[in-house]
Amino acid sequence: MTELERVVLVDQTGQAVGSMDKTRAHTAPGTRHLAFSVVVKNTRGQMLFQRRHPEKQTFGDTWGNACCSHPRPGEGIITAARRRVREELGVQLIDPREIGRFVYEATDESTGMVESELDVVVSGVISGKLEPNEDQVAEVRWMSRDEFAGQNLQMAPWLPGVLGVVGW
């Protein structure tokens, strides 16, 4: 198994304690691991949201922040965030920085997969024209706080935690 298919396991304090196959970590009852959520805003104060591809392993067809994923074993959060933004959105993440973290757990009723994650929220700006990877992203949309509040979107379970860190 390659390191590309593994997630970093963490203890209650957020310290790395090993790694595990990504699918196994998401199998009930779930094993706590490290994740990240990238938040991107534009100069008009809008935030970038994405609707996840319907066939994603967890929470397909739900709305989340610009990008989220897991660092690989030995890979830093910022490096992982830059990599994944490029892979999912086709753009470069500029000046990323950690702005907060939270823990959450959720079960995807349609797949039975479980999220048990320490989610590190990373904020940055993007450079380039958005070119979402159609295998990962169904739709992207820039929304202001009021626009977002006026929508009736099915949210990914980590999105409320991300918005709490951002102050939305």
N, C-alpha and C positions, 0 to 999 in steps of 0.2 A: 504494500500500500504506500502511496506517495504522500508526502507532507501536504500536497494540494487537497487531499480528501480528509484532512484531520482538523479538529478544532482544539483550542487550548482550554483545558479544564482549569477552573479556579476554585479556591476555597471561599469561605464566608468573608474573608478580608480582601478578596480580589487577587490574591497571590496565585501565580501559575503553579499547578501541582501535577501536570502531565498533559497528555493529549489523548484523543480518542477519535475513532472514525466518526465523521460528521453525521451520517445517518444513524449510527448507534446512539450518539449523544442526543438525537432528536426523537428517539424511540421511548415510549412510555416506560418508566415514569419520568424520563428526561434526566440528563446529567448537566449540572451547572457548568457553563462554559462562557468564554469571552466573545463578545460581539461588538460591533460598532454601528452607529447611525450617523450619516453625514447630513448636515443641514446646510443649505445654500440659499442665500437671499440675494436679490438684485438691488439696484440703486433706487427702485420705486418702493422698497420695503416689502416686496412680495417674496414668498418662499416657494421653492421648487418642490413639488410633490410628484410621486409616480404611482401609477396603478400597476401592481405586480402582474406579471404574466399569469394567466389562469392555471397553467400547469406547473407552477413553482412547487417545490417540495413542501413548503409550509406557507399557508395563508395566501394562496394564489388569488388573484382578482381583487385584492384589497388595496387600499391606498396607504402609502407610507411616505416617509420623508424622501429626499432626493435619492438616497442610496443607503443600503445597509448590507452587512455581511459579517464575516469572521476573519480575524487575522490567522495566518498560518503559523504553525509552531516556529518560533524564532523570528517572526516578522513583527515589527512594531506597528502600533495602531495607525499612526500617521502614514507610514509606508503602505499599509494595507488599504487605508481609505483612498489614497491616491490611485492605487492599482485598480480598486473596484469601481471607482467613479469613471475611470478611463474605459474599463471593460463594459460597464452597464450603460453609460451615457455618452461615451465617445468624446469626452472633453477632459481638459486638465484641471485638477483641483489645485488652486493657488492659496498659499498662506493658511493651510489647515491648522487648527489648534483645538485641543480638548477643552470643552466648556462645562462638562458635567458627566455624571454617570448615575445609573439606577439599575435595580434588579427587577426582573419581572418573570412571570411564568404564565404560560397559556397553552391550551390544547386546541389544535386545528380539528374541528369536528368532522370535516370532510375527509381528512387523510389519517387522523389519529396521531399525527406527529406532534411532539411536545417541544415548546420553547422553555428553556430554563437558563436565562442569560444574565450576565453582568454586561449591560449595554453602555458603552462609552460613546458619548455624543461629541462629534467633531464638527466644527463650523469652518467654512471657507467660502471662497468665491470660485467661479469657474471661468475658464478661458476657452473660447472656441464655440462652434455651432453644435448644439445638442444633436447627437445622432444616436438615439437609444438603440440598444441591442434588442432586436425583436424577439429573441429567445428568452429574454429576461424581463423586459419592460413592455407593458401593453399600451401605456399612455403616460405622458408627462404634462404637467400643467403648473404654471405660475399663478399663485393666488395670494391676495392680501389676507390679513386676519379676518376682515369682514366677509370677503368672498368665501373663504374657507368655512367660516361659521354658518354661512347661508346655504351651504351644500348639505346634502344628505348622503354622505359618502360612507361606504363600508370601510372602516379603518382597520389597519393591521393592529394587533394588540399592543405593540410597543410604541405606536405613534402618540398616545396620550402622555407617556413618560417622556418622550422626546420633546413634545410641545411644552411640557412642564419645565424642562430644563431651559428651553428657549424663552419661556415667559409668555407663551401664547395661551 
